Amino acid sequence: MSIAAYLRNLAVRCTQIARSSTDPRVQEALETISTELADKAEVLEATFRLPTSKR
């Protein structure tokens, strides 16, 4: 599993936990963490994406 995929999976898990939490502060913190993890995954993929070859 790539690091980006791992970060995305972790972001999904944070969202799931946030939805099951009854504490609004915990929900907000986990949603923020989830968004940041997904953003970092996107940046990693963009940074290390191989250029497509043109034929």
All heavy atoms as TSV, in Angstrom:
chain	resi	resn	atom	element	x	y	z
A	1	MET	N	N	0.841	-1.169	0.000
A	1	MET	CA	C	0.000	0.000	0.000
A	1	MET	C	C	0.894	1.243	0.000
A	1	MET	O	O	1.861	1.328	0.744
A	1	MET	CB	C	-0.899	-0.022	1.245
A	1	MET	CG	C	-1.746	1.206	1.388
A	1	MET	SD	S	-2.751	1.333	2.897
A	1	MET	CE	C	-3.788	-0.070	2.775
A	2	SER	N	N	0.536	2.190	-0.828
A	2	SER	CA	C	1.318	3.423	-0.889
A	2	SER	C	C	1.015	4.307	0.322
A	2	SER	O	O	-0.005	4.131	1.003
A	2	SER	CB	C	0.990	4.190	-2.175
A	2	SER	OG	O	-0.309	4.753	-2.087
A	3	ILE	N	N	1.887	5.254	0.552
A	3	ILE	CA	C	1.674	6.172	1.667
A	3	ILE	C	C	0.401	6.988	1.439
A	3	ILE	O	O	-0.382	7.205	2.369
A	3	ILE	CB	C	2.893	7.092	1.858
A	3	ILE	CG1	C	4.093	6.262	2.313
A	3	ILE	CG2	C	2.591	8.194	2.871
A	3	ILE	CD1	C	5.386	7.025	2.382
A	4	ALA	N	N	0.176	7.413	0.200
A	4	ALA	CA	C	-1.023	8.197	-0.103
A	4	ALA	C	C	-2.285	7.382	0.180
A	4	ALA	O	O	-3.249	7.899	0.754
A	4	ALA	CB	C	-0.996	8.668	-1.551
A	5	ALA	N	N	-2.286	6.123	-0.208
A	5	ALA	CA	C	-3.448	5.261	0.051
A	5	ALA	C	C	-3.644	5.070	1.551
A	5	ALA	O	O	-4.778	5.072	2.044
A	5	ALA	CB	C	-3.277	3.918	-0.641
A	6	TYR	N	N	-2.553	4.908	2.279
A	6	TYR	CA	C	-2.631	4.763	3.731
A	6	TYR	C	C	-3.239	6.017	4.360
A	6	TYR	O	O	-4.110	5.927	5.238
A	6	TYR	CB	C	-1.246	4.496	4.311
A	6	TYR	CG	C	-1.240	4.423	5.810
A	6	TYR	CD1	C	-1.713	3.289	6.472
A	6	TYR	CD2	C	-0.782	5.491	6.568
A	6	TYR	CE1	C	-1.723	3.234	7.861
A	6	TYR	CE2	C	-0.788	5.437	7.952
A	6	TYR	CZ	C	-1.256	4.309	8.586
A	6	TYR	OH	O	-1.276	4.258	9.959
A	7	LEU	N	N	-2.796	7.192	3.918
A	7	LEU	CA	C	-3.332	8.439	4.447
A	7	LEU	C	C	-4.813	8.578	4.143
A	7	LEU	O	O	-5.597	9.038	4.982
A	7	LEU	CB	C	-2.563	9.638	3.886
A	7	LEU	CG	C	-1.115	9.785	4.337
A	7	LEU	CD1	C	-0.465	10.973	3.633
A	7	LEU	CD2	C	-1.017	9.921	5.844
A	8	ARG	N	N	-5.224	8.169	2.947
A	8	ARG	CA	C	-6.649	8.216	2.587
A	8	ARG	C	C	-7.474	7.277	3.471
A	8	ARG	O	O	-8.563	7.642	3.928
A	8	ARG	CB	C	-6.837	7.853	1.125
A	8	ARG	CG	C	-6.638	9.007	0.212
A	8	ARG	CD	C	-7.328	8.799	-1.128
A	8	ARG	NE	N	-7.111	9.981	-1.921
A	8	ARG	CZ	C	-5.999	10.232	-2.598
A	8	ARG	NH1	N	-5.023	9.374	-2.594
A	8	ARG	NH2	N	-5.873	11.346	-3.287
A	9	ASN	N	N	-6.969	6.073	3.691
A	9	ASN	CA	C	-7.670	5.129	4.560
A	9	ASN	C	C	-7.784	5.680	5.977
A	9	ASN	O	O	-8.829	5.541	6.621
A	9	ASN	CB	C	-6.956	3.774	4.583
A	9	ASN	CG	C	-7.137	3.000	3.310
A	9	ASN	OD1	O	-8.082	3.218	2.567
A	9	ASN	ND2	N	-6.229	2.088	3.048
A	10	LEU	N	N	-6.736	6.298	6.452
A	10	LEU	CA	C	-6.752	6.895	7.778
A	10	LEU	C	C	-7.748	8.053	7.840
A	10	LEU	O	O	-8.468	8.221	8.830
A	10	LEU	CB	C	-5.343	7.375	8.137
A	10	LEU	CG	C	-5.051	7.706	9.579
A	10	LEU	CD1	C	-5.385	6.552	10.509
A	10	LEU	CD2	C	-3.583	8.070	9.722
A	11	ALA	N	N	-7.826	8.833	6.778
A	11	ALA	CA	C	-8.790	9.934	6.707
A	11	ALA	C	C	-10.221	9.409	6.772
A	11	ALA	O	O	-11.064	9.969	7.487
A	11	ALA	CB	C	-8.578	10.740	5.422
A	12	VAL	N	N	-10.486	8.328	6.061
A	12	VAL	CA	C	-11.821	7.724	6.095
A	12	VAL	C	C	-12.148	7.236	7.504
A	12	VAL	O	O	-13.256	7.438	8.005
A	12	VAL	CB	C	-11.929	6.571	5.071
A	12	VAL	CG1	C	-13.188	5.750	5.285
A	12	VAL	CG2	C	-11.879	7.111	3.652
A	13	ARG	N	N	-11.188	6.612	8.142
A	13	ARG	CA	C	-11.400	6.110	9.504
A	13	ARG	C	C	-11.665	7.256	10.475
A	13	ARG	O	O	-12.543	7.158	11.332
A	13	ARG	CB	C	-10.187	5.286	9.946
A	13	ARG	CG	C	-10.372	4.611	11.250
A	13	ARG	CD	C	-11.438	3.515	11.174
A	13	ARG	NE	N	-11.643	2.982	12.504
A	13	ARG	CZ	C	-12.826	2.897	13.105
A	13	ARG	NH1	N	-13.908	3.253	12.487
A	13	ARG	NH2	N	-12.918	2.425	14.319
A	14	CYS	N	N	-10.944	8.357	10.335
A	14	CYS	CA	C	-11.186	9.524	11.187
A	14	CYS	C	C	-12.611	10.048	10.999
A	14	CYS	O	O	-13.283	10.407	11.972
A	14	CYS	CB	C	-10.187	10.638	10.889
A	14	CYS	SG	S	-8.539	10.338	11.543
A	15	THR	N	N	-13.072	10.081	9.764
A	15	THR	CA	C	-14.433	10.529	9.481
A	15	THR	C	C	-15.453	9.598	10.121
A	15	THR	O	O	-16.441	10.045	10.707
A	15	THR	CB	C	-14.669	10.617	7.963
A	15	THR	OG1	O	-13.739	11.559	7.413
A	15	THR	CG2	C	-16.077	11.061	7.637
A	16	GLN	N	N	-15.212	8.302	10.022
A	16	GLN	CA	C	-16.131	7.341	10.627
A	16	GLN	C	C	-16.199	7.517	12.141
A	16	GLN	O	O	-17.285	7.491	12.733
A	16	GLN	CB	C	-15.703	5.908	10.290
A	16	GLN	CG	C	-15.859	5.561	8.832
A	16	GLN	CD	C	-15.188	4.246	8.466
A	16	GLN	OE1	O	-14.291	3.775	9.166
A	16	GLN	NE2	N	-15.617	3.671	7.360
A	17	ILE	N	N	-15.054	7.696	12.766
A	17	ILE	CA	C	-15.030	7.888	14.218
A	17	ILE	C	C	-15.712	9.200	14.582
A	17	ILE	O	O	-16.451	9.275	15.568
A	17	ILE	CB	C	-13.583	7.834	14.755
A	17	ILE	CG1	C	-12.988	6.450	14.530
A	17	ILE	CG2	C	-13.542	8.199	16.229
A	17	ILE	CD1	C	-11.492	6.369	14.785
A	18	ALA	N	N	-15.491	10.240	13.791
A	18	ALA	CA	C	-16.125	11.537	14.054
A	18	ALA	C	C	-17.643	11.402	14.027
A	18	ALA	O	O	-18.334	11.973	14.872
A	18	ALA	CB	C	-15.668	12.564	13.018
A	19	ARG	N	N	-18.152	10.641	13.087
A	19	ARG	CA	C	-19.599	10.471	12.981
A	19	ARG	C	C	-20.189	9.705	14.154
A	19	ARG	O	O	-21.357	9.887	14.489
A	19	ARG	CB	C	-19.950	9.773	11.671
A	19	ARG	CG	C	-19.726	10.662	10.471
A	19	ARG	CD	C	-20.060	9.971	9.189
A	19	ARG	NE	N	-19.770	10.837	8.061
A	19	ARG	CZ	C	-19.551	10.414	6.844
A	19	ARG	NH1	N	-19.591	9.127	6.564
A	19	ARG	NH2	N	-19.291	11.272	5.882
A	20	SER	N	N	-19.390	8.856	14.759
A	20	SER	CA	C	-19.903	8.077	15.887
A	20	SER	C	C	-19.683	8.775	17.230
A	20	SER	O	O	-20.220	8.335	18.249
A	20	SER	CB	C	-19.252	6.694	15.912
A	20	SER	OG	O	-17.878	6.795	16.226
A	21	SER	N	N	-18.952	9.866	17.240
A	21	SER	CA	C	-18.677	10.581	18.480
A	21	SER	C	C	-19.872	11.462	18.864
A	21	SER	O	O	-20.561	12.007	18.002
A	21	SER	CB	C	-17.434	11.452	18.326
A	21	SER	OG	O	-17.226	12.220	19.485
A	22	THR	N	N	-20.087	11.596	20.154
A	22	THR	CA	C	-21.157	12.475	20.637
A	22	THR	C	C	-20.622	13.832	21.079
A	22	THR	O	O	-21.403	14.724	21.387
A	22	THR	CB	C	-21.890	11.813	21.826
A	22	THR	OG1	O	-20.937	11.525	22.848
A	22	THR	CG2	C	-22.590	10.536	21.386
A	23	ASP	N	N	-19.315	13.982	21.081
A	23	ASP	CA	C	-18.689	15.240	21.509
A	23	ASP	C	C	-18.416	16.108	20.279
A	23	ASP	O	O	-17.618	15.729	19.412
A	23	ASP	CB	C	-17.388	14.942	22.255
A	23	ASP	CG	C	-16.746	16.171	22.857
A	23	ASP	OD1	O	-16.935	17.291	22.312
A	23	ASP	OD2	O	-16.041	16.023	23.866
A	24	PRO	N	N	-19.055	17.260	20.176
A	24	PRO	CA	C	-18.861	18.118	19.006
A	24	PRO	C	C	-17.402	18.543	18.788
A	24	PRO	O	O	-16.962	18.702	17.649
A	24	PRO	CB	C	-19.739	19.341	19.278
A	24	PRO	CG	C	-20.648	18.955	20.379
A	24	PRO	CD	C	-20.019	17.815	21.111
A	25	ARG	N	N	-16.670	18.735	19.881
A	25	ARG	CA	C	-15.261	19.138	19.739
A	25	ARG	C	C	-14.439	18.015	19.123
A	25	ARG	O	O	-13.568	18.262	18.284
A	25	ARG	CB	C	-14.681	19.545	21.088
A	25	ARG	CG	C	-15.302	20.829	21.632
A	25	ARG	CD	C	-14.832	21.119	23.018
A	25	ARG	NE	N	-15.333	20.032	23.881
A	25	ARG	CZ	C	-15.002	19.848	25.134
A	25	ARG	NH1	N	-14.157	20.663	25.704
A	25	ARG	NH2	N	-15.510	18.851	25.835
A	26	VAL	N	N	-14.714	16.791	19.534
A	26	VAL	CA	C	-14.015	15.631	18.967
A	26	VAL	C	C	-14.394	15.469	17.502
A	26	VAL	O	O	-13.535	15.216	16.646
A	26	VAL	CB	C	-14.336	14.351	19.772
A	26	VAL	CG1	C	-13.804	13.114	19.073
A	26	VAL	CG2	C	-13.777	14.460	21.180
A	27	GLN	N	N	-15.676	15.633	17.203
A	27	GLN	CA	C	-16.131	15.530	15.813
A	27	GLN	C	C	-15.407	16.527	14.921
A	27	GLN	O	O	-14.899	16.178	13.853
A	27	GLN	CB	C	-17.642	15.784	15.719
A	27	GLN	CG	C	-18.489	14.693	16.303
A	27	GLN	CD	C	-19.958	15.064	16.309
A	27	GLN	OE1	O	-20.331	16.236	16.264
A	27	GLN	NE2	N	-20.797	14.041	16.384
A	28	GLU	N	N	-15.351	17.764	15.378
A	28	GLU	CA	C	-14.697	18.812	14.593
A	28	GLU	C	C	-13.210	18.532	14.412
A	28	GLU	O	O	-12.664	18.677	13.308
A	28	GLU	CB	C	-14.891	20.173	15.261
A	28	GLU	CG	C	-14.316	21.312	14.461
A	28	GLU	CD	C	-14.538	22.667	15.109
A	28	GLU	OE1	O	-15.322	22.761	16.071
A	28	GLU	OE2	O	-13.911	23.630	14.640
A	29	ALA	N	N	-12.546	18.118	15.475
A	29	ALA	CA	C	-11.108	17.835	15.396
A	29	ALA	C	C	-10.837	16.679	14.437
A	29	ALA	O	O	-9.914	16.763	13.611
A	29	ALA	CB	C	-10.563	17.517	16.778
A	30	LEU	N	N	-11.629	15.634	14.521
A	30	LEU	CA	C	-11.410	14.485	13.636
A	30	LEU	C	C	-11.715	14.821	12.182
A	30	LEU	O	O	-11.024	14.349	11.276
A	30	LEU	CB	C	-12.245	13.290	14.096
A	30	LEU	CG	C	-11.743	12.599	15.362
A	30	LEU	CD1	C	-12.774	11.614	15.879
A	30	LEU	CD2	C	-10.409	11.904	15.101
A	31	GLU	N	N	-12.732	15.633	11.948
A	31	GLU	CA	C	-13.035	16.060	10.578
A	31	GLU	C	C	-11.895	16.906	10.013
A	31	GLU	O	O	-11.525	16.772	8.846
A	31	GLU	CB	C	-14.353	16.832	10.524
A	31	GLU	CG	C	-15.579	15.967	10.705
A	31	GLU	CD	C	-15.836	15.025	9.546
A	31	GLU	OE1	O	-15.314	15.250	8.433
A	31	GLU	OE2	O	-16.564	14.041	9.768
A	32	THR	N	N	-11.322	17.758	10.841
A	32	THR	CA	C	-10.181	18.578	10.416
A	32	THR	C	C	-8.984	17.693	10.081
A	32	THR	O	O	-8.334	17.874	9.035
A	32	THR	CB	C	-9.805	19.594	11.510
A	32	THR	OG1	O	-10.925	20.450	11.747
A	32	THR	CG2	C	-8.592	20.419	11.114
A	33	ILE	N	N	-8.705	16.748	10.942
A	33	ILE	CA	C	-7.596	15.813	10.702
A	33	ILE	C	C	-7.836	15.031	9.419
A	33	ILE	O	O	-6.930	14.852	8.597
A	33	ILE	CB	C	-7.414	14.867	11.901
A	33	ILE	CG1	C	-6.911	15.645	13.114
A	33	ILE	CG2	C	-6.473	13.719	11.563
A	33	ILE	CD1	C	-6.986	14.879	14.420
A	34	SER	N	N	-9.068	14.583	9.232
A	34	SER	CA	C	-9.416	13.819	8.033
A	34	SER	C	C	-9.153	14.628	6.761
A	34	SER	O	O	-8.565	14.123	5.800
A	34	SER	CB	C	-10.889	13.411	8.102
A	34	SER	OG	O	-11.281	12.761	6.927
A	35	THR	N	N	-9.575	15.872	6.781
A	35	THR	CA	C	-9.368	16.748	5.621
A	35	THR	C	C	-7.879	16.964	5.356
A	35	THR	O	O	-7.431	16.901	4.201
A	35	THR	CB	C	-10.068	18.102	5.850
A	35	THR	OG1	O	-11.461	17.862	6.049
A	35	THR	CG2	C	-9.870	19.034	4.673
A	36	GLU	N	N	-7.125	17.188	6.418
A	36	GLU	CA	C	-5.688	17.402	6.256
A	36	GLU	C	C	-4.992	16.156	5.712
A	36	GLU	O	O	-4.110	16.257	4.845
A	36	GLU	CB	C	-5.066	17.812	7.588
A	36	GLU	CG	C	-5.480	19.204	8.031
A	36	GLU	CD	C	-5.014	19.564	9.425
A	36	GLU	OE1	O	-4.335	18.739	10.082
A	36	GLU	OE2	O	-5.316	20.682	9.870
A	37	LEU	N	N	-5.387	14.985	6.179
A	37	LEU	CA	C	-4.790	13.742	5.685
A	37	LEU	C	C	-5.099	13.531	4.204
A	37	LEU	O	O	-4.216	13.152	3.424
A	37	LEU	CB	C	-5.285	12.545	6.503
A	37	LEU	CG	C	-4.758	12.442	7.924
A	37	LEU	CD1	C	-5.533	11.385	8.693
A	37	LEU	CD2	C	-3.273	12.128	7.929
A	38	ALA	N	N	-6.340	13.783	3.820
A	38	ALA	CA	C	-6.718	13.630	2.413
A	38	ALA	C	C	-5.960	14.623	1.537
A	38	ALA	O	O	-5.507	14.275	0.434
A	38	ALA	CB	C	-8.228	13.796	2.256
A	39	ASP	N	N	-5.810	15.848	2.023
A	39	ASP	CA	C	-5.054	16.856	1.272
A	39	ASP	C	C	-3.592	16.443	1.109
A	39	ASP	O	O	-3.012	16.590	0.022
A	39	ASP	CB	C	-5.120	18.218	1.964
A	39	ASP	CG	C	-6.492	18.865	1.888
A	39	ASP	OD1	O	-7.336	18.405	1.090
A	39	ASP	OD2	O	-6.724	19.822	2.650
A	40	LYS	N	N	-2.993	15.929	2.174
A	40	LYS	CA	C	-1.594	15.484	2.104
A	40	LYS	C	C	-1.442	14.321	1.126
A	40	LYS	O	O	-0.456	14.253	0.385
A	40	LYS	CB	C	-1.081	15.069	3.485
A	40	LYS	CG	C	-1.003	16.190	4.471
A	40	LYS	CD	C	0.031	17.219	4.088
A	40	LYS	CE	C	0.106	18.309	5.125
A	40	LYS	NZ	N	0.981	19.400	4.743
A	41	ALA	N	N	-2.418	13.420	1.117
A	41	ALA	CA	C	-2.371	12.301	0.176
A	41	ALA	C	C	-2.402	12.808	-1.265
A	41	ALA	O	O	-1.647	12.323	-2.124
A	41	ALA	CB	C	-3.546	11.353	0.422
A	42	GLU	N	N	-3.239	13.791	-1.518
A	42	GLU	CA	C	-3.334	14.359	-2.860
A	42	GLU	C	C	-2.018	15.024	-3.274
A	42	GLU	O	O	-1.553	14.864	-4.406
A	42	GLU	CB	C	-4.475	15.371	-2.904
A	42	GLU	CG	C	-4.759	15.888	-4.281
A	42	GLU	CD	C	-5.978	16.796	-4.308
A	42	GLU	OE1	O	-6.866	16.637	-3.457
A	42	GLU	OE2	O	-6.013	17.654	-5.207
A	43	VAL	N	N	-1.412	15.756	-2.355
A	43	VAL	CA	C	-0.136	16.426	-2.646
A	43	VAL	C	C	0.946	15.385	-2.938
A	43	VAL	O	O	1.724	15.539	-3.890
A	43	VAL	CB	C	0.284	17.335	-1.469
A	43	VAL	CG1	C	1.716	17.800	-1.614
A	43	VAL	CG2	C	-0.656	18.522	-1.354
A	44	LEU	N	N	1.000	14.337	-2.140
A	44	LEU	CA	C	1.994	13.280	-2.376
A	44	LEU	C	C	1.819	12.648	-3.752
A	44	LEU	O	O	2.792	12.442	-4.477
A	44	LEU	CB	C	1.880	12.193	-1.307
A	44	LEU	CG	C	2.572	12.468	0.008
A	44	LEU	CD1	C	2.213	11.372	1.009
A	44	LEU	CD2	C	4.069	12.541	-0.166
A	45	GLU	N	N	0.574	12.334	-4.097
A	45	GLU	CA	C	0.340	11.718	-5.410
A	45	GLU	C	C	0.724	12.658	-6.536
A	45	GLU	O	O	1.308	12.232	-7.530
A	45	GLU	CB	C	-1.115	11.287	-5.537
A	45	GLU	CG	C	-1.400	10.028	-4.768
A	45	GLU	CD	C	-2.796	9.508	-4.988
A	45	GLU	OE1	O	-3.712	10.294	-5.297
A	45	GLU	OE2	O	-2.971	8.285	-4.842
A	46	ALA	N	N	0.398	13.927	-6.396
A	46	ALA	CA	C	0.740	14.899	-7.440
A	46	ALA	C	C	2.251	15.074	-7.547
A	46	ALA	O	O	2.797	15.203	-8.649
A	46	ALA	CB	C	0.065	16.236	-7.153
A	47	THR	N	N	2.932	15.060	-6.421
A	47	THR	CA	C	4.378	15.257	-6.409
A	47	THR	C	C	5.115	14.097	-7.059
A	47	THR	O	O	6.070	14.294	-7.805
A	47	THR	CB	C	4.877	15.423	-4.962
A	47	THR	OG1	O	4.224	16.544	-4.381
A	47	THR	CG2	C	6.381	15.632	-4.910
A	48	PHE	N	N	4.640	12.895	-6.808
A	48	PHE	CA	C	5.362	11.722	-7.290
A	48	PHE	C	C	4.724	11.041	-8.498
A	48	PHE	O	O	5.139	9.968	-8.894
A	48	PHE	CB	C	5.516	10.706	-6.150
A	48	PHE	CG	C	6.395	11.242	-5.046
A	48	PHE	CD1	C	5.839	11.666	-3.850
A	48	PHE	CD2	C	7.754	11.340	-5.209
A	48	PHE	CE1	C	6.621	12.175	-2.833
A	48	PHE	CE2	C	8.575	11.856	-4.202
A	48	PHE	CZ	C	8.003	12.272	-3.018
A	49	ARG	N	N	3.737	11.695	-9.090
A	49	ARG	CA	C	3.079	11.139	-10.276
A	49	ARG	C	C	4.083	11.122	-11.437
A	49	ARG	O	O	4.792	12.090	-11.682
A	49	ARG	CB	C	1.872	11.988	-10.636
A	49	ARG	CG	C	1.077	11.414	-11.804
A	49	ARG	CD	C	-0.209	12.195	-12.019
A	49	ARG	NE	N	-1.067	12.044	-10.860
A	49	ARG	CZ	C	-1.653	13.050	-10.232
A	49	ARG	NH1	N	-1.477	14.289	-10.640
A	49	ARG	NH2	N	-2.423	12.840	-9.184
A	50	LEU	N	N	4.135	10.006	-12.096
A	50	LEU	CA	C	5.012	9.880	-13.253
A	50	LEU	C	C	4.365	10.579	-14.446
A	50	LEU	O	O	3.177	10.432	-14.679
A	50	LEU	CB	C	5.243	8.400	-13.588
A	50	LEU	CG	C	5.975	7.602	-12.522
A	50	LEU	CD1	C	6.030	6.129	-12.940
A	50	LEU	CD2	C	7.386	8.133	-12.335
A	51	PRO	N	N	5.168	11.314	-15.185
A	51	PRO	CA	C	4.605	11.949	-16.369
A	51	PRO	C	C	4.171	10.898	-17.383
A	51	PRO	O	O	4.833	9.866	-17.548
A	51	PRO	CB	C	5.751	12.800	-16.923
A	51	PRO	CG	C	6.982	12.331	-16.232
A	51	PRO	CD	C	6.563	11.588	-15.006
A	52	THR	N	N	3.058	11.135	-18.025
A	52	THR	CA	C	2.581	10.192	-19.029
A	52	THR	C	C	3.386	10.367	-20.301
A	52	THR	O	O	3.742	11.475	-20.682
A	52	THR	CB	C	1.094	10.398	-19.331
A	52	THR	OG1	O	0.894	11.752	-19.749
A	52	THR	CG2	C	0.245	10.121	-18.103
A	53	SER	N	N	3.705	9.251	-20.919
A	53	SER	CA	C	4.491	9.332	-22.159
A	53	SER	C	C	3.574	9.623	-23.332
A	53	SER	O	O	2.459	9.135	-23.412
A	53	SER	CB	C	5.237	8.017	-22.385
A	53	SER	OG	O	4.314	6.967	-22.502
A	54	LYS	N	N	4.068	10.447	-24.232
A	54	LYS	CA	C	3.295	10.794	-25.427
A	54	LYS	C	C	3.869	9.984	-26.583
A	54	LYS	O	O	5.050	9.963	-26.821
A	54	LYS	CB	C	3.393	12.281	-25.725
A	54	LYS	CG	C	2.759	13.123	-24.648
A	54	LYS	CD	C	2.869	14.585	-24.962
A	54	LYS	CE	C	2.251	15.397	-23.852
A	54	LYS	NZ	N	2.353	16.825	-24.103
A	55	ARG	N	N	2.988	9.338	-27.277
A	55	ARG	CA	C	3.430	8.514	-28.416
A	55	ARG	C	C	3.064	9.127	-29.712
A	55	ARG	O	O	2.203	9.770	-29.966
A	55	ARG	CB	C	2.816	7.124	-28.324
A	55	ARG	CG	C	3.342	6.391	-27.120
A	55	ARG	CD	C	2.761	5.030	-27.073
A	55	ARG	NE	N	3.227	4.394	-25.841
A	55	ARG	CZ	C	3.269	3.127	-25.667
A	55	ARG	NH1	N	2.899	2.303	-26.595
A	55	ARG	NH2	N	3.685	2.622	-24.557
